[in-house]
Amino acid sequence: MHERLKQIRHETGKTIKEVSSDLGMTISAYAHYEQGIREPSIDILKKICVYFGVSADYLIGLED
């Protein structure tokens, strides 16, 4: 999932700072998701999906 998070953020031209601020979390919390250090909760996963306009299945690698 972390690779897709990074990829989609780059595709949208957003910085980690912008995404974390828009999602209401710290920069380090979001960065840990992108680095694969931590996994987001279901609630955070939903927010990320809505924010980027993708499905959870896409983010977790079940679909392309």
C-alpha positions in Angstrom: 0.0 0.0 0.0 2.8 2.4 0.8 4.1 2.4 -2.7 0.7 3.2 -4.1 0.2 6.1 -1.6 3.5 7.6 -2.7 2.7 7.1 -6.4 -0.7 8.7 -6.3 0.5 11.6 -4.2 3.2 12.2 -6.9 0.7 11.9 -9.7 -1.5 14.6 -8.0 1.4 16.9 -7.5 0.9 17.1 -3.7 3.5 17.3 -1.0 3.4 15.2 2.1 2.8 18.4 4.0 -0.2 19.3 1.9 -1.8 15.8 2.1 -1.2 15.5 5.9 -2.7 19.0 6.5 -5.7 18.3 4.3 -6.3 15.0 6.1 -5.9 16.6 9.5 -2.8 14.5 10.6 0.8 15.2 11.4 3.4 15.1 8.6 5.2 12.2 10.4 2.0 10.1 10.7 1.3 10.4 6.9 5.0 9.9 6.0 4.9 6.7 8.1 2.1 5.4 5.9 4.0 6.1 2.8 7.2 4.5 4.2 5.3 1.4 5.2 6.2 1.9 8.9 2.6 2.1 9.9 -0.8 1.0 8.4 -3.7 3.5 8.6 -6.8 2.6 10.5 -10.0 1.9 8.5 -11.2 5.5 9.2 -8.0 7.0 7.9 -8.0 4.7 5.0 -11.4 5.9 4.0 -10.3 9.5 4.3 -7.3 8.8 2.1 -9.5 7.1 -0.5 -12.0 9.9 -0.7 -9.1 12.5 -0.8 -7.4 10.9 -3.7 -10.6 9.5 -5.4 -9.5 5.9 -5.4 -10.9 2.7 -3.9 -9.4 0.9 -0.9 -9.0 -2.1 -3.1 -6.7 -0.1 -5.3 -4.6 1.2 -2.4 -4.1 -2.2 -0.8 -3.3 -3.8 -4.2 -6.4 -5.9 -4.9 -7.0 -4.1 -8.2 -5.1 -2.0 -10.6 
